[in-house]
Amino acid sequence: MGRGDKKSRKGKRTIGSFGVTRNRKKIKARLKRVASKKTTVATAEAKPKKPSRKKAE
């Protein structure tokens, strides 16, 4: 049960195959979700904050 095993997740990664253990649709969906989260975080951090003006007393 390791790198050479076709039924284990590690073996499928090594061989480069997909199947029940390593479903291609689920992997693509997860990568798409992660990519969308990164873009929203990056745009939120990119906006410069306006400095607050203090009123003179």
N, C-alpha and C positions, 0 to 999 in steps of 0.2 A: 504494500500500500504506500506508494510513494511516487516518485517522478515518472517511472516507467508504466504505472498502472493507468490504463485507459479510462477506468471508471471513477477515479478520484479527481478532485478539482485540480490538485497540483499536477497530476499527470496530464490532464487536458491542457493546462497552460503550457507545459513543456512540449507536448506534441503539437499544440496549436489547433486543437479540434474543439467543436462545440457540441452540446447535447443537453440532456436533462440536468446534469450537475452544473453545467456552465452554459446557461441559456443566453444566446446572442441577443434576443429582444430585451431581456431584462438588463443586460449589461449596457446596451445602447441607451435605454431609458434612464438608467442611473447616471450615465455620463452626461446626458442631456440636462438632467436636473441639476447636477453639480455645476455645469457650465453656466446655466442661467443664474444660479445663486452668485457665482463669482462676478458676473457682469453687473448685477444689481448692487452688490457691495462695492465694486469699483466705481460705479457712477455716483453712489452716495458719498464716497470719500473724496471724489474729485471736485465736488462743489465747494468753492471757498466760502467761508463764513464771513458775514458782514460784521465789521467791528461796531460795537454799541457806542453810541454817543452819549456822553454824560451832560446833563444840563448844568449850566453855570448857576451857582447860588448867589 
